[in-house]
Amino acid sequence: MTERFTGNFTQQEPIPDEGIKAALDVLRHGRLHRYNVAEGEVSKTALLEQEFAALMGAKYALAVASGGYAIATALRAVGVGPGDRVLTNAFTLAPVPGAIASVGAVPVFVGVTEALTIDLADLEQKLAAPDAPKVLLLSHMRGHICDMDRLMAITDAAGVTVIEDCAHTMGARWNGTLSGRHGAMAAYSTQTYKHANSGEGGLLISDDPDLMARAIVLSGSYMLYDRHLAGPPPEAFERVKFVTPNISGRMDNLRAAILRPQLANLFENCAAWNARYRVVEDGLRETPGLTIIERPAKEEYVMSSFQFLLLDWAEEDVLNVVRRCADRGVELKWFGGAEPQGFTSRYDSWRYVDAPAMPATDRVLCGILDLRLPLTFSLDDCALIARIIRDVVLKLYQRVE
Ligand SMILES: Cc1ncc(COP(=O)(O)O)c(C=O)c1O
C-alpha cells in the first residue's frame, strides 16, 4: 500500500488559553498601545520584555513589530548607515538582506557549508580584505548554528560587530550558551512560523546600554522610555535621545499578551520540536543518495523544521522528489529552484545586490530540501513523513519506478 500523509504543514498549535484570556483583557480595556497605561499599570509589552530578558539571560530586551524590524533596528543601533557594507549569510531568508537594504546598506554574502552554516573560511577570507565590512549579520538559518567559538574569535580579531539573527534559534544553545548571547545584539521573530506565535512580532536583546537605548528610541519610544522594565538606566537615554530618530515599529499589548505564556513554555516546546526532528532524522538515516545534516555535539538545536541534502542530484530528479512527495501529502521546499517559491529564497534571488557567483555555495543550495515540523504533528506523523520521503528518494535514486 502506498502511504499518504494528510496533515497540514502550516498549522500551528492554538494560542494557550492563558494568552487568549490575557488578550481578551487587553481588548476589553482597550489600552493596546504599549505606552497607554492606567495609573500604576505596567504594560503587557513591558512585562514581556522583562520576562524575555530574564529567559535569555540578557540585561535588556525590546519588543517590536517584526523580526525584520528588530534586525534593521540593531543595524541602525550599531551605526550601520547608507552605503555601508554588511556581511551576511548567502543561505538565509529574504528579510535578512532586506533589513540591510532597508538602512541603505549593502549585503556582502558569505558562503554556506554542507553543514548548512556560514562558511568560516570564506568569512576569514572576506575579512582579510583591506576594505572589509565592520558588521556581520549572522543568520542562524533554519536553526543550524556554526562553531560560535571560532566565529567570535574570527570576528573579535577583525574588530567586527556581530548581530545575531535568531529567528530560527530561540532557545537553542552553542556549547551551553544561548543563541543570541554571543553577538552585540540579537534579533528574534515571533511571526507565526517561529518558536513563539503572535502573528507578527520581534524581540531584540543586548547587554550594551548605549545600543539598547538607541534601539528603544529608534523603535518609537518618544520620551516615554522610562516605562520600559528591561531598558538601560536613564543616563544611557540622555546620551542618545536628541540624536536618534524615531522609526516607529513598536509591539502592542495584544501581541505581548499572546506571547507571554508561550515564552514561559519555550523550553518545553523546544523539547517537543526536537523529538519530532529526531524521529524524521532516524527515519531518513542511511537512505542512499540522501545526506543527513550531522549536528555537532556542542550544538543544542531547536528544530521546528528539517533539512536534508540531495547533493549533486540532477534538477529533474530533485523536482521529481518534490512532486512525488507532494502527491503523497509531504510538502518539501527546494532551495535550488531557478525561481524563488513561497518562502524559499537564496542570495542570487536578491537581484538588488550585485553579488558575485559562489559555485561552492550554489552546489549546497541546489541540494537543500526543507520541511516544516509544526507541533501539531505527532511523532507517528513524523515517522510517516520520513517513510514517504525515504521511499520516494530511494525509488528515484535506484531508478525503480
Ligand atoms: C531567518 C529569518 N530571519 C528573519 C526573519 C524575519 O522575521 P519577520 O518575518 O518577523 O520579519 C525571518 C522570517 O521569516 C527569517 O526566516
PDBQT file of the ligand as one rigid body, heavy atoms in Angstrom, charges set to zero:
ROOT
HETATM    1  C1  LIG A 501      15.974  33.680   9.003  1.00  0.00    +0.000 C 
HETATM    2  C2  LIG A 501      14.963  34.756   9.211  1.00  0.00    +0.000 A 
HETATM    3  N1  LIG A 501      15.363  35.931   9.698  1.00  0.00    +0.000 NA
HETATM    4  C3  LIG A 501      14.494  36.937   9.898  1.00  0.00    +0.000 A 
HETATM    5  C4  LIG A 501      13.165  36.810   9.612  1.00  0.00    +0.000 A 
HETATM    6  C5  LIG A 501      12.262  37.990   9.783  1.00  0.00    +0.000 C 
HETATM    7  O1  LIG A 501      11.217  37.786  10.625  1.00  0.00    +0.000 OA
HETATM    8  P1  LIG A 501       9.813  38.537  10.427  1.00  0.00    +0.000 P 
HETATM    9  O2  LIG A 501       9.004  37.761   9.456  1.00  0.00    +0.000 OA
HETATM   10  O3  LIG A 501       9.254  38.539  11.812  1.00  0.00    +0.000 OA
HETATM   11  O4  LIG A 501      10.128  39.922   9.955  1.00  0.00    +0.000 OA
HETATM   12  C6  LIG A 501      12.686  35.599   9.120  1.00  0.00    +0.000 A 
HETATM   13  C7  LIG A 501      11.262  35.427   8.808  1.00  0.00    +0.000 C 
HETATM   14  O5  LIG A 501      10.823  34.579   8.102  1.00  0.00    +0.000 OA
HETATM   15  C8  LIG A 501      13.614  34.555   8.902  1.00  0.00    +0.000 A 
HETATM   16  O6  LIG A 501      13.196  33.372   8.430  1.00  0.00    +0.000 OA
ENDROOT
TORSDOF 0
